[in-house]
């Protein structure tokens, strides 16, 4: 009977040791996974900041283009008036 109890005790200890070993492996796997996820989240944050910066620059360019367009329209109107006045007042040589 002692032999069976000894074998049972050894089997139980091996099972507990295996379970503890698997828990340690699982913990290290989880730690590596969390490190990878942290790296991915940092890259996503960086991409979000770059996108926000690009959007802000594009908005500034749109404002500048709107100002230039308004100045160009004003200049075009003045040029048309100037050309119309010049044609009405002067003689056309055909």
C-alpha positions as CSV (number, residue, x, y, z in Angstrom):
1,X,0.0,0.0,0.0
2,X,2.9,2.3,0.7
3,X,4.0,1.9,-2.9
4,X,0.6,2.9,-4.3
5,X,0.5,5.9,-2.0
6,X,4.0,6.9,-3.0
7,X,3.1,6.7,-6.7
8,X,-0.1,8.6,-6.1
9,X,1.8,11.3,-4.2
10,X,4.4,11.6,-7.0
11,X,1.7,11.8,-9.6
12,X,-0.1,14.5,-7.7
13,X,3.1,16.5,-7.2
14,X,3.8,16.1,-11.0
15,X,0.3,17.3,-11.8
16,X,0.7,20.4,-9.5
17,X,4.1,21.1,-10.9
18,X,2.8,20.9,-14.4
19,X,-0.2,23.2,-13.6
20,X,2.1,25.8,-12.0
21,X,4.5,25.6,-15.0
22,X,1.6,26.2,-17.4
23,X,0.4,29.1,-15.3
24,X,3.9,30.6,-15.5
25,X,4.0,30.1,-19.2
26,X,0.5,31.6,-19.6
27,X,1.6,34.6,-17.6
28,X,4.7,35.2,-19.7
29,X,2.6,34.8,-22.9
30,X,0.1,37.3,-21.6
31,X,2.9,39.8,-20.7
32,X,4.4,39.5,-24.2
33,X,1.0,40.0,-25.7
34,X,0.4,43.1,-23.6
35,X,3.7,44.5,-24.7
36,X,2.8,44.0,-28.3
37,X,-0.6,45.6,-27.8
38,X,1.1,48.6,-26.2
39,X,3.4,49.0,-29.2
40,X,0.4,48.8,-31.5
41,X,-1.5,51.4,-29.5
42,X,1.4,53.7,-29.6
43,X,1.7,53.4,-33.3
44,X,-2.1,54.1,-33.7
45,X,-1.7,57.2,-31.4
46,X,1.2,58.4,-33.6
47,X,-0.8,57.9,-36.8
48,X,-3.8,59.8,-35.2
49,X,-1.6,62.7,-34.4
50,X,-0.1,62.8,-37.9
51,X,-3.6,62.6,-39.4
52,X,-4.8,65.5,-37.2
53,X,-1.8,67.5,-38.2
54,X,-2.4,66.9,-41.9
55,X,-6.0,67.8,-41.5
56,X,-5.1,71.1,-39.8
57,X,-2.6,71.9,-42.5
58,X,-5.2,71.2,-45.2
59,X,-7.7,73.5,-43.5
60,X,-5.1,76.3,-43.4
61,X,-4.4,75.7,-47.1
62,X,-8.1,75.9,-47.9
63,X,-8.4,79.2,-46.0
64,X,-5.5,80.6,-47.9
65,X,-6.9,79.4,-51.3
66,X,-10.3,81.0,-50.5
67,X,-8.5,84.3,-49.7
68,X,-6.5,84.0,-53.0
69,X,-9.6,83.2,-55.0
70,X,-11.5,86.2,-53.6
71,X,-8.6,88.5,-54.4
72,X,-8.3,87.0,-57.9
73,X,-12.0,87.5,-58.4
74,X,-11.7,91.1,-57.3
75,X,-8.7,91.6,-59.6
76,X,-10.5,90.0,-62.5
77,X,-13.6,92.2,-62.0
78,X,-11.4,95.3,-61.9
79,X,-9.5,94.2,-65.0
80,X,-12.8,93.6,-66.9
81,X,-14.0,97.1,-66.0
82,X,-10.6,98.6,-67.1
83,X,-10.7,96.8,-70.4
84,X,-14.3,97.7,-71.1
85,X,-13.6,101.4,-70.3
86,X,-10.6,101.3,-72.6
87,X,-12.5,99.8,-75.5
88,X,-15.4,102.2,-75.2
89,X,-13.2,105.3,-75.0
90,X,-10.7,104.5,-77.7
91,X,-11.0,104.0,-81.4
92,X,-10.8,100.5,-82.8
93,X,-8.6,100.2,-85.9
94,X,-9.8,97.5,-88.2
